[in-house]
Amino acid sequence: MNGAKLRSRLLAGEAVTMYNTHHVSSGLASRLIELGADSVFVDCEHGTWSFEDVRMTGQIVRAAGGAAIVRPHSHERPVIIRYLNSGADGIMVPMVDTAEQARAIVDAVRYALPSDHDKRLVVAMIETADAIDRLDEMLAVEGIDVFFIGPGDLSQDMGFPPAPPFGEPRPTPVVDKVAVAVEKIREAGRIAGTLVTAEELPHWLERGVQYFYIHTDPFLRRGIAGVKQTLKQ
């Protein structure tokens, strides 16, 4: 599975990208890889991907040289196991708040794939201020490859909208909290990830973030807006 390739690159100090298709489409997922994405985000928390969609998309994305990273809707052990057995190259679990939860995720992955669990990438999503305060305990858990700070849910947890208006920056208190988390992760010698726009990427790359989740919609929005503007001239 290509999850192992992503891990190797991250451990070598490289940056890795993961793009969200925003659609249940194995063809689009494959095309993103062909265009240069390292991996695609298969969102089964907010999206409508089925287990069969995951299986088929994983096969097609791997054939194109990329990886399919699945976000389950919860920590439920059977759900994590089923997505892994369906062919996910990695699992990105939301709302990981404690070291105990992190260990349970690692245990589920190793139970699901006793002979080749090391071929999957394991990502823990840290999405609340309390979780960041407890991050030191979680960073001691072996088997988590990436500690991913989710700025959208963190924003809501801190009393802000999940996303700023298009083209505007995130609230400073949220950015500062993400920075605290990234510093903790880097100081512990672990790999940090977060969601970024194209404009935010250089800022977080400079601060040592290696795993970048990027939405595709802003690229489409800007491209379409540019065409419309040209047509009006």
Sequence and secondary structure as in RCSB ss.txt:
>XXXX:A:sequence
MNGAKLRSRLLAGEAVTMYNTHHVSSGLASRLIELGADSVFVDCEHGTWSFEDVRMTGQIVRAAGGAAIVRPHSH
ERPVIIRYLNSGADGIMVPMVDTAEQARAIVDAVRYALPSDHDKRLVVAMIETADAIDRLDEMLAVEGIDVFFIG
PGDLSQDMGFPPAPPFGEPRPTPVVDKVAVAVEKIREAGRIAGTLVTAEELPHWLERGVQYFYIHTDPFLRRGIA
GVKQTLKQ
>XXXX:A:secstr
 THHHHHHHHHTT  EEEEE SS  HHHHHHHHHTT SEEEEETTTS   HHHHHHHHHHHHHTT EEEEE SS 
 HHHHHHHHHTT SEEEES   SHHHHHHHHHHHHHH TTTGGGSEEEEEE SHHHHHTHHHHTT TT  EEEE 
HHHHHHHTTS SS STT    HHHHHHHHHHHHHHHHTT EEEEE  TTTHHHHHHTT  EEEEESHHHHHHHHH
HHHHHHH 
